Amino acid sequence: MENLLAGVFAPLTGFVETHAVWAGPIVFAICFLECLAIVSAFVPATLMLIGIGSLATAGVLDLATLCVWGSAGAGFGFWVSYEGGRRYARQIEALPWLVRRPELLARGHRFFERWGTMAVFIGRFVGPARVVVPLLAGTMGVDARRFHVANWVSAVAWAPLLLAPTAIAAALERWMESMPPEHRSLVSLAIIAGIFFAWRALRRRD
């Protein structure tokens, strides 16, 4: 399935490689749509961003520039969703797509009840939550200043994770290789433990 999807998006990466000047705006648009409430459910952004990011890892594009565009798109996607939820709460909750999926709103409300404003940050990295979290932040009256802090900090962290997973992994490997052997084991255990406890916490969010 992944090979099939990679083939589907090959023309996009080919276009970006040939027309590098459009790489930034295209990444902005993908990240914006991926972080736009409800629309996010229909955007297969992960493979597209990894594909474009691979061009940066290969030196064809500038990775830092792509990350800036991606972070901006992600931040504005949540921001637009938040404002939509704040201004049009009733109309949005009455949308047929959401009415047919009441579990999305129910899970989103429980997510906020458990995590508070941090739900905005955490929700960025959880696909199902990303579909409704910024919208619910607006409908539930989350303080705008707290929302924007969580929104933009998470956007800056999220975009590079999708655009440069191989580059991040390589940098982490180089960093660990520079350590004494006994320290590498401790760092590896700390990373595994952190991932495990984060996974457990997210699993209990409902």
C-alpha positions, 0 to 999 in steps of 0.5 A: 500500500505504501509503495502504491501511495508513493507512486501516486505522489511521485509526480508531486515530488517530481514537480517540486524537484524540477520547480524548486521555487514552488517547494515552500508554498506547496509545503505550506499548503499541504501543512495548512490543509493537514492541520485544518479541522475536518479537512485534515481527515481527507489529506494524506499529508504524511507521504507527501511531506516525507517525499518532499523532505527527502529531496532536502535530505538529498541536498536538492532543496533547503530543509530549513526553508521547508521547515519554516514554510511547513511550520507556518502552514501548520500554525495557520491551519490550527489558527483558522480552525480555532477562529472558525470554532469560536465564531461558528460553533453551532453551525459547525457542530451541525455539519452532516459529516460531524453529525454522522461521527459523534464519537469524534466530538465526544473524544475531542471533549474528553481529550480537552477535559483531560489535558486542558490547553496542552490538548492543542499541543498533543493533538497536533501529533495525534491524527484523529485528534488533529481533525477536531482539536483546534475546532473544539478549542474555539468552541470551548472558549480556550484562552486565545493566548494559551492557544497560540502558544501551544499552536505555534510551539507544536507547529515548529516541532511537528513540521520538521518531524514529517519533513526530515525524519531521516535527517533527524534520525541521522543527527541523533545517531551522530550525537549518540556516537559521540558519547561514551558507550555507557552513556549511549545505553542510558540515553537509549533507555531514556528515549525508549522509556519516554516513548513508552510513557507518552504512548501510555498517557495518550492511550489513557486520554479517553 
